[in-house]
């Protein structure tokens, strides 16, 4: 068991989402912590980092670097809380299950729906990243919607494996590709600096512009909504924190180096995504190398949305997690047809949103404000406060660990602030875009 303040001493596999898999045809709990770290890096360190140099262009090198570093440390703290909650509650497979424990049926539906919506929107975001990459590589010779469709097909195919173990091996080249692409982007910027560029140590701006730039690093760390699902497929979930440390250490250091180097050489006019500010040859090289990462990240998001629904359909509806349908662990027709249909629906929804909704880029920001602000930051405070109260002995546990209690309450407030402020600036941006007539037509080339 796990006490309210410490680490796991024992993990109850009987309560585990997938239970005893010794006689199963499909084994889910096969991941090592190293492969989970690779999966975490593949889904988090992706197209979001390409907006970080433009954030530094708005607030300056020093404030921007401090924000990226602070948010990386903050995300590590909330990762630790989330993982401890999972170890205390082995039956938790998704944010929806965690919501059921803390807030009952309504909490389950809200947090599960939020996970699915955010995962589908994130898949759409990766499709748009792939669209941009293919557009640059082909000198914009085809219809944009066609580029998105071309990219959506392999994204769907890579989403199809039933277990994350299969995707984890695909994630290895994904991580290598974004690392090499980032290095190529930095080299390209260094060899082709912007003439007469402006680089500010500190820069002042209005609230809306500044906060939009701050949300870029906030959402560059937005992957916690997948953590429960990833950890549920580990051989030994007690090693999950090693994966989280690896993720946050890599992401934070790489983000800082990439943002500073790119901004220093390209200056205040750097675009978002930053690869688009490079000369054509270098932009093609960087985008081309990054394509495997965009593909696998999109596949992981679609897989996550489908997996949440699939596991809920074929596990005990009474909440105990002990009774499981045979379709969860067998190669049955119903199991595979249901899984394939769910994966297809998630990818199709992402494609339709990406090409058919003119304000989709803004909707990604709204979805991130609504859900990522809580899943990555705010909700972790509730996790610790809940377990401290129910396992640690009520209000006495809060007062005896008053520093941790205060940190968790501040975490909740931070999530609320990011949510409300993020919603405000994104809605304001939509209004401005409508007024200026800069929104594209649906399903346009």
PyMOL commands that set and color helices and strands:
alter all, ss='L'
color gray80, all
select helices_A, chain A and resi 33-44+47-59+61-88+95-137+144-159+164-191+207-220+224-232+237-269+274-277+280-313+326-328+333-356+360-390+395-400+402-436
alter helices_A, ss='H'
color red, helices_A
deselect
rebuild
show_as cartoon
